[in-house]
């Protein structure tokens, strides 16, 4: 589902692919985090609120709960700042360690 923002001068549409790319880049800003190559990044929008699901690869030796919390914070900040949507949840699954 694309994000459509209505304003006094018209609408702004942010397609799914752009939302996924934004989430991926935000997650990968965190040291030791990488989105899986066959990635699963989902951004669901309902009532101007986003729910994100993302699968990661973590570097060996990384404290996984700390990594996940940092990714949640980066993703939430990116979506709120760049898209102006409230983020209800960012669900992070660490699927691999490399």
Buried (B, 14 or more C-beta within 10 A) or exposed (E): EEBEEEEEEEEEEBEBEBBBEBBBEBBBBBEBBBBBEEBEBBBEBEEEEBBBBBBBBBEEEBEEEEBBBBBBEBBBEBBEEEBEBEBBEBEBEBBEEE
